[in-house]
Amino acid sequence: MDLLKDDLVEFRFSPALLGIHGAISYCDALRIGLGSEKVSSNDHQSATGDLKSLLASRRFERLQGADRLGKLLSKKSRIAYASDATREDEIKQIIQDAERFAAWAEAAGKSLKIEGWVR
């Protein structure tokens, strides 16, 4: 995503879609690290609720990342299948939200002392 985001004329929606998929991967890593036996499938929206429940069970109160994940996931199908209808400013916002989610996920993984999380 980082390599592609500086040339949206050439790569258009690709960095946004990569950012969304990266967020899904982070979500799966957090969920598995918190004890879930599920990973994301075609119903990615349920992943957000599952993540919030797992975080609540650990009394983790900084849920803004999970909310941002839901926002990203709501745009996945349109970016993947109707990308021509997506404006450049929206693509930039998706990339920014994906970067912010990644930073939040890294901090959450460390804070929750998830086994194997880079410290």
Secondary structure, 3 states (H helix, E strand, C coil): CCCCCCCHHHHCCHHHHHHHHHHHHHHHHHHHHCCCCCCCCCCCHHHHHHHHHHHHHCCCCCCHHHHHHHHHHCCHHHHHHCHHHCCHHHHHHHHHHHHHHHHHHHHHHHHCCCCCCCC
